[in-house]
């Protein structure tokens, strides 16, 4: 019977939206890591190998910062690795009373996004820790 194994192992594993996700006890403050194929983010024939393949920090903001958001900070960060320097884009913005910090890079055709979010009312107290957690991403 072709379906015999399904009762033991369940249906095909469903893709998870997060590679990792941590939330405060009330769920209002969240730190998450998402990994997506770059061709899901920007239509192209070639896989992106570097974040700059998705465009400049300003061009890539159209992919990572939702429309209607208030952008507070956008910067390029270069981190020294064994093979040289790896480029990361950092965005900090507000949308719908949520303050968000994102760190994004590309590795082997996949975008790796580390994000931290909290209600604007809690960002003054916890924003430094959340921003530091998002920035700590290395691919």
C-alpha positions as CSV (number, residue, x, y, z in Angstrom):
1,X,0.0,0.0,0.0
2,X,1.5,3.3,-1.2
3,X,0.0,5.3,1.7
4,X,0.9,2.9,4.5
5,X,3.7,5.0,5.7
6,X,1.5,8.1,6.0
7,X,-0.2,6.8,9.1
8,X,3.2,6.4,10.9
9,X,4.9,9.6,9.7
10,X,2.0,11.9,8.8
11,X,1.7,13.8,5.6
12,X,4.6,15.4,3.9
13,X,6.4,17.8,6.2
14,X,4.9,21.3,5.9
15,X,7.4,24.1,5.3
16,X,7.8,26.3,8.3
17,X,7.8,30.1,7.9
18,X,10.6,30.5,10.4
19,X,14.0,28.9,10.7
20,X,13.9,30.1,14.4
21,X,11.5,32.1,16.4
22,X,11.6,33.4,19.9
23,X,8.8,35.4,21.6
24,X,8.3,37.1,25.0
25,X,5.8,35.4,27.3
26,X,3.0,37.7,26.1
27,X,4.0,37.3,22.5
28,X,4.3,41.0,21.9
29,X,8.1,41.0,21.4
30,X,9.4,38.6,18.8
31,X,12.8,37.7,17.3
32,X,12.8,35.5,14.3
33,X,15.0,34.2,11.5
34,X,13.6,33.5,8.1
35,X,15.4,31.8,5.1
36,X,13.9,32.2,1.6
37,X,15.2,31.4,-1.8
38,X,16.1,34.8,-3.4
39,X,14.1,34.0,-6.5
40,X,11.0,34.2,-4.3
41,X,11.9,37.8,-3.4
42,X,12.9,39.2,-6.7
43,X,12.2,37.7,-10.1
44,X,15.5,36.9,-11.8
45,X,17.0,34.1,-13.9
46,X,20.1,33.9,-11.6
47,X,20.2,33.1,-7.9
48,X,21.6,35.9,-5.9
49,X,24.9,35.1,-4.3
50,X,25.3,38.4,-2.5
51,X,22.8,40.9,-1.0
52,X,24.0,43.4,-3.5
53,X,22.6,41.1,-6.3
54,X,19.1,42.2,-5.1
55,X,20.1,45.9,-5.6
56,X,21.4,48.7,-3.6
57,X,20.3,49.2,0.0
58,X,17.7,51.6,-1.3
59,X,16.5,49.3,-4.1
60,X,16.3,46.3,-1.7
61,X,14.3,48.3,0.8
62,X,11.4,47.8,-1.6
63,X,11.7,44.0,-1.0
64,X,12.2,44.1,2.8
65,X,10.4,47.3,4.1
66,X,6.7,47.2,3.6
67,X,4.9,50.1,1.9
68,X,3.6,52.7,4.3
69,X,6.3,52.1,6.8
70,X,8.3,54.9,8.4
71,X,11.9,54.1,7.8
72,X,14.2,55.3,10.6
73,X,17.5,53.7,9.6
74,X,19.0,51.9,6.6
75,X,22.7,51.0,6.5
76,X,25.1,48.6,4.9
77,X,27.3,46.6,7.2
78,X,30.4,44.6,6.1
79,X,31.5,41.8,8.3
80,X,34.9,40.2,7.9
81,X,34.7,36.4,7.3
82,X,37.3,33.8,6.3
83,X,36.8,34.4,2.6
84,X,36.7,38.2,2.8
85,X,33.9,40.6,3.7
86,X,30.2,39.7,3.7
87,X,27.7,42.5,3.1
88,X,24.5,42.8,5.2
89,X,21.7,45.3,4.9
90,X,20.1,46.7,8.1
91,X,16.7,48.3,8.2
92,X,14.8,49.8,11.1
93,X,11.2,51.0,10.6
94,X,7.8,51.4,12.1
95,X,4.5,50.2,10.8
96,X,1.1,49.7,12.4
97,X,2.4,50.6,15.9
98,X,5.2,48.0,15.6
99,X,8.9,48.9,15.6
100,X,11.0,46.5,13.5
101,X,14.7,45.9,13.1
102,X,15.9,43.7,10.2
103,X,19.3,42.4,9.3
104,X,19.5,40.7,5.8
105,X,22.1,38.9,3.8
106,X,22.3,36.4,1.0
107,X,24.2,33.1,1.0
108,X,24.1,30.3,-1.6
109,X,21.0,31.7,-3.3
110,X,19.0,32.1,0.0
111,X,18.1,35.3,1.7
112,X,18.6,35.1,5.5
113,X,16.6,37.6,7.4
114,X,16.9,38.2,11.1
115,X,14.1,40.4,12.5
116,X,13.1,41.8,15.9
117,X,9.8,43.5,16.6
118,X,7.9,45.0,19.5
119,X,5.1,47.4,20.0
120,X,6.4,51.0,19.8
121,X,5.4,51.5,23.4
122,X,7.9,48.7,24.5
123,X,10.7,49.6,22.1
124,X,12.1,52.4,24.3
125,X,12.7,49.8,27.1
126,X,13.7,46.7,25.0
127,X,14.7,48.1,21.6
128,X,18.5,48.1,22.3
129,X,18.4,44.3,23.2
130,X,16.1,43.5,20.3
131,X,18.1,45.5,17.8
132,X,21.3,43.8,19.1
133,X,19.7,40.4,18.7
134,X,18.7,41.2,15.1
135,X,22.2,42.5,14.2
136,X,23.9,39.5,15.7
137,X,23.0,37.5,12.5
138,X,25.9,35.9,10.7
139,X,25.5,33.6,7.7
